[in-house]
Amino acid sequence: MPVTSNAFTIDVEDYFHVSAFSKAIQRSDWDSLEPHVVQNTHKILAILDKFSVKATFFVLGWVAERNKSLVHEIHTAGHEVACHGYSHKLIYTQAKEEFLRETVTAKNIIEDIVGVKLKGYRAASYSITGKSLWALDMLVECGFEYDSSIFPVLHDNYGIISSPRVPYRIETKNGMIIKEFPLSTFRILNYNLPISGGGYFRLFPYFFSKMAFRRINRHGTPFVFYMHPWEIDTTQPRIEASMLSKFRHYNNIDKFEGRMRSLLADFNFTTVEKVLAAYTDDVMVPVSSLA
């Protein structure tokens, strides 16, 4: 099937929300820190407008609650607004009741702002793993039609290596159906190399990312690209954390915007909702096969 568009996505969170800094920054301190998310998201909106691209913004409920006008701007600009949870807690660290409560809270906050039902969800740090597949049932019960949280890789914090690498439908434990748009990987030497965006897009030289994305499209598959507003922000405060955490967060952050502009020029993009609506070659996978 020819690919007409890929999905461009933004996880709308601030620099102090990232999981890599969870040991260095307490949630109770978030309101006392200088926010950058509004100015950075405005910059992204301007870049997308220049390239005539509509994207999917997975908005953190905590951000939406404090920046209603920003969420309204995203929606009125014609972009898809989706849910990124409320507090950016990793799902597999939450009790089921807490996850459900936070998801409903975030969904209600965002829907009240944009006035439409949200179809999409993405977990904090892709934390739907083999330990938290139960969350998919709750997402369907909350009214979500698709998820984009599963990364088909081996990683210390996330990943389900058995996940298909193309969009597919999941039959949940309770017999319900939800579409999954897994984060994109490049198959090399029998290894799923993560290339979907974020830190990976900053780590690899642009020519390599471009080659990998081209290869995915030539196979007739759309890819999903993700980024965060803080990734185009070279003025953000430097957080004292472990060397690994700082590397993951700050590596090549000064190169991201230029590479992003090249990507937007080299590929066709639209929202997750529109890509999934046009992509009909999906498969059915029982949730038990992902465990």
Secondary structure, DSSP 8 states (H G I E B T S, - for coil): -----EEEEEEE--GGG-GGGTTTS-GGGGGGS---HHHHHHHHHHHHHHTT---EEEE-HHHHHH-HHHHHHHHHTT-EEEE--SS---GGGS-HHHHHHHHHHHHHHHHHHHSS---EE--GGG---TT-THHHHHHHHTT--EE-----S--SS---TTS-SS-EEEE-TTS-EEEE----EEEETTEEEE-SBHHHHHHS-HHHHHHHHHHHHHTT---EEEE-GGGG-TTS------HHHHHHHHTTGGGHHHHHHHHHHHS-EE-HHHHHHH-----EEEGGGT-
